[in-house]
Amino acid sequence: MTLSLGRLGLGCAQLGNLYREVDDATAAETVAAAWDAGVRYFDTAPHYGLGLSERRLGAAVRAFPRAQYVLSTKVGRRLVPDPEGAGRRDSEGFAVPADHRRVWDFTAEGYAARSTRASPASASTGSTWC
């Protein structure tokens, strides 16, 4: 199956209260409106509201057929210090807030939530670690 994406996607920083606070219902309505307008690419990050955007987006896209959208996220930035070690390390060595749980149980080539030394991004940047 081939997925065709439109020219536009939905950047979900606002779902994490970037410019102003929004409630869960408004966040869900935003994602639903984007879907109804034909958006099939959604971009989020753990630092958008310290995971709030990921959780809200994850809840909203559950209503859509998984094979009909692409979701991307990012790694490598923590915006709060963790001097007491309140976070735990996940299986890939990344710090995870104690109250965080993974929303998705999949990755897609090119949109993996975790980079590895063997990733295409490493090869394209000449880096040994992304």
N, C-alpha and C positions, 0 to 999 in steps of 0.2 A: 504494500500500500504506500502511495506517495502522498505526503501532506503538502498542500500548497498554502503558503502564507501570503497574506496581503502586504501592502506597502507599509502599513502601520501596525504597531504593537502597543500594548499598554504598559507603561512604566509604573510600577506600583509603590513608589516611595511614599505617595500620599496615603496609602493604606496604613502606613506606619506613622501617621500624623506629622508629616514633614512640615507643612506650612501652617496647618491648623488641625486641631483635634477633630476627628470624625468618629462616629460610633460604628459598631459592627454592622448594623443594618445599612448604613450609608455605604460602607465599604463593599458589602455584598451587592448592593444595587449598582455600584460603579462597575464592578466586574461583569454583572449581568447585562448592563447597558452596552459595554464594550463587546461582549459576545453577540448580542443582538445586532450590533453594527458591523459584524463580520470579523472582529479581531480574534485571531487565533494564536498570537504570540504574546506572552506575558513575561515580564522581567521584574525580579525582586532581588532582595539581598537581606542577609541576616542583620545588617546594621540599619535597616529601615525600621525604626521603632524598636530596635533590639529584638527582632524576631516577630514583632506584631504584624508587619506586612506579610511575611511568609505564612503565618498562621491564618490570617484572614483570607489570603489568596488561596491557600490550600483548602479551606472550608468552602470557598465559593466555587472552585473548579471541580469539586466532587460531583456537582450537578451535570457536568459536561462529559461526553464520551472521551476517554483518555486518548484515543488515537486521533482526535481531531484538533489538538492544540499542542503547542510547544511552550515549555516553561523553562526559564533560565534563572539562575541565582549566582551568587558570587561567594568567594571565600577570602580570608586573609586580613580582615579588618575587624578589630574590636574597639568600640568607642568608650568603653568603661574599664577602669583598672580592676584587677582582680587580686589585690594584695593578700587576701586571706585564702586564696585558692578555692573559692566557692564553686568554680566551674570544675567539671571533670573532663578528662580526655576521652574522645571517642576512639573508635577502632583505628582511625587513620591519623591520630595524634593531634587533632584540632581541639581547641578549648570549646566546651559546650556549656552554656549556662545550666545550672542545676535544674531549673524548671522547664527546660526545653526538651521537646520530644520531636522526633522526625515526623513530618507530615506525609512525606512521600516515600514509597519503598521502591523507587525506580530511578534510573538515570538514563539519559539518552546520549548517544555519541555526539560529542560537540557541545552538550549542555550539561555535562556532569557537574555535580555540586562540589566535587573534590578533584583537584588536579594531582597528577602523579608525575614522576620523573619521565615516564614514557609517553606523556600526553603529546598530542599534536601541537599544543600551544608551546610546550617546552622546545620542541624542534624548531618552530617558526621564530621564536625569539632568541634562540641560541643559548637559552638558559638551561641549567640543569635542574632547576626547581621553579615552579610557577607559584 
